[in-house]
């Protein structure tokens, strides 16, 4: 094929350049959404620009484009930018598409109805547990977790349940790979004490959080397993110590474990042997 003919095949150079520009704007816009999603209190224009390493003028133009489509909004009083309802709808659609979230919701509602406390579902993301679903307690004083929020694996009921059934080599790397954060005075931060806790969790089938993530809060959690008997998610019930005293933890833990096993069966998973 001659050089002249090769130049006429495919998209013109100008069109390719324009497409590349649109792709760059799209990537930048999605990056801004990520930063805003991670900052529920909102960010000033200068903060968004700094995080994205973009000029304020470019950042403002991208935010205005996202605002026009309902993905972000700006507070009039302080001028802070936040994600808007359309972003939430898209994120929620993703969660509903995951069988573990969609199929767990009726079980979370049942747990709250039976226990009177808030029921949660979380998954592992690196060294943290991320909360993806929740059914709130009807009680005036109740535990509420923002969806998408995170908790350290070693300092939360959901996190410890996931950690206990993690492959042994991964769990060992987590526990010995560096200093573990002391979230409260009750957080288990030493590898020896945490290893003993993992043994206890694997024996009883559920994890207990005794004010390890928040003072005054107790929690019990159990794993949901995939087809390889590996932790896919964990569900929990949590509430104030006044309603979940030490004397109630074991019975509540067994109840949560039973429901977690039902979800595992619903998803076609396998329980560890």
Secondary structure, 3 states (H helix, E strand, C coil): CCHHHHHHCCCCHHHHHHHHHHHHHHHHHHHHHHHHHCCCCCECHHHHHHHHCCCHHHHHHHHHHHHHCCCEEECCCCCCEEECHHHHHHHHHHHHHCHHHHHHHHHHHHHHHHHCCEEEEEEEECCEEEEEEEECCCCCCCCCCCCCCEEEHHHCHHHHHHHHCCCHHHHHHHHHCCCCCCCCCCCCCCHHHHHHHHHHHHHHCCEEEECCCCCCEEEEEEEEECCCCCEEEEEEEEEECCCCCHHHHHHHHHHHHHHHHHHHHHCCCCCCC
